[in-house]
């Protein structure tokens, strides 16, 4: 299975967006935990 260049680039963008979203969710949950204390 050899994906085309455009397909790989699209996958990278999706992964980057997912990573950023996950990082934000973790950051927000950590912050709300601190506020709760």
Secondary structure, DSSP 8 states (H G I E B T S, - for coil): ----HHHHHHHHHHHHHHHHHHHHHHHHHHHHHHHH-
